[in-house]
Amino acid sequence: MADYEQQQHMIPKETALQALNTIIQLHFEKTLEKKRAVDLQKKELWKLFHLFFLFLGLVFAAQAQASPRLQCRHCWVPIGLLSMAHLIFYVSVAQTLRCINGFKYQRRCHKLTLGVATDRLRRLKEAGAGAVDEIEELEIHYQEPPESYFGKFKRNWALHFGFLIFIYGFMVSSSVVMLCY
């Protein structure tokens, strides 16, 4: 009876190799899918930046060629317009960066899981002929990066928003200078 239970837990090596290959293929495809998603989101982010800076250029050009009727007391109009545009742009950039960071995190998880599965497959091939004794040998748990991995995302956010705040300050101060002095 014990011999039968032991055979029931044994898995043929070919079946184990096929299962690990399937896991590897799945995580490889997911890694590529997340890479394409990140690339697409980055293209969207660049489009947002281009449109935003085109808008800022138009506002700046309109102020530079302002008629004598536009005076210092009217500076609230371009500042209000710039503030609304920056707020809308900040929200758009935040959402896009959130998507990018999410896809990057998922991609990293799939890469780590792919590495574990590849290592198990290599060890199984080196083990020689026979059957796999333990089911746990074939179980590949979803891997997650350490907490320090999130620091990369925080630096990215800080860099983007620091740049945007600098641009906002520059545009507001240049509007005041052009209209009031």
ChimeraX attribute file (.defattr): number of C-alpha atoms within 10 A of each C-alpha:
attribute: neighborCount
match mode: 1-to-1
recipient: residues
	/A:1	5
	/A:2	7
	/A:3	7
	/A:4	8
	/A:5	9
	/A:6	10
	/A:7	11
	/A:8	10
	/A:9	13
	/A:10	14
	/A:11	16
	/A:12	13
	/A:13	18
	/A:14	14
	/A:15	12
	/A:16	18
	/A:17	18
	/A:18	12
	/A:19	15
	/A:20	24
	/A:21	15
	/A:22	13
	/A:23	19
	/A:24	22
	/A:25	14
	/A:26	13
	/A:27	22
	/A:28	17
	/A:29	13
	/A:30	18
	/A:31	22
	/A:32	14
	/A:33	14
	/A:34	20
	/A:35	18
	/A:36	13
	/A:37	17
	/A:38	21
	/A:39	14
	/A:40	12
	/A:41	19
	/A:42	16
	/A:43	12
	/A:44	14
	/A:45	19
	/A:46	12
	/A:47	12
	/A:48	16
	/A:49	14
	/A:50	12
	/A:51	13
	/A:52	16
	/A:53	13
	/A:54	12
	/A:55	14
	/A:56	18
	/A:57	13
	/A:58	12
	/A:59	16
	/A:60	17
	/A:61	11
	/A:62	12
	/A:63	18
	/A:64	13
	/A:65	9
	/A:66	13
	/A:67	9
	/A:68	7
	/A:69	7
	/A:70	13
	/A:71	14
	/A:72	14
	/A:73	10
	/A:74	13
	/A:75	18
	/A:76	14
	/A:77	12
	/A:78	19
	/A:79	18
	/A:80	12
	/A:81	12
	/A:82	19
	/A:83	16
	/A:84	12
	/A:85	15
	/A:86	18
	/A:87	13
	/A:88	13
	/A:89	17
	/A:90	16
	/A:91	11
	/A:92	14
	/A:93	21
	/A:94	16
	/A:95	13
	/A:96	18
	/A:97	20
	/A:98	15
	/A:99	16
	/A:100	22
	/A:101	20
	/A:102	15
	/A:103	21
	/A:104	18
	/A:105	18
	/A:106	19
	/A:107	22
	/A:108	19
	/A:109	19
	/A:110	25
	/A:111	22
	/A:112	18
	/A:113	21
	/A:114	24
	/A:115	16
	/A:116	17
	/A:117	23
	/A:118	16
	/A:119	13
	/A:120	18
	/A:121	21
	/A:122	13
	/A:123	11
	/A:124	19
	/A:125	13
	/A:126	9
	/A:127	12
	/A:128	9
	/A:129	11
	/A:130	11
	/A:131	17
	/A:132	20
	/A:133	16
	/A:134	11
	/A:135	11
	/A:136	9
	/A:137	13
	/A:138	19
	/A:139	13
	/A:140	15
	/A:141	10
	/A:142	13
	/A:143	16
	/A:144	15
	/A:145	14
	/A:146	7
	/A:147	7
	/A:148	8
	/A:149	12
	/A:150	12
	/A:151	10
	/A:152	10
	/A:153	18
	/A:154	11
	/A:155	10
	/A:156	13
	/A:157	17
	/A:158	11
	/A:159	11
	/A:160	14
	/A:161	14
	/A:162	12
	/A:163	11
	/A:164	16
	/A:165	13
	/A:166	10
	/A:167	15
	/A:168	19
	/A:169	11
	/A:170	11
	/A:171	20
	/A:172	17
	/A:173	12
	/A:174	16
	/A:175	23
	/A:176	19
	/A:177	12
	/A:178	16
	/A:179	18
	/A:180	13
	/A:181	8
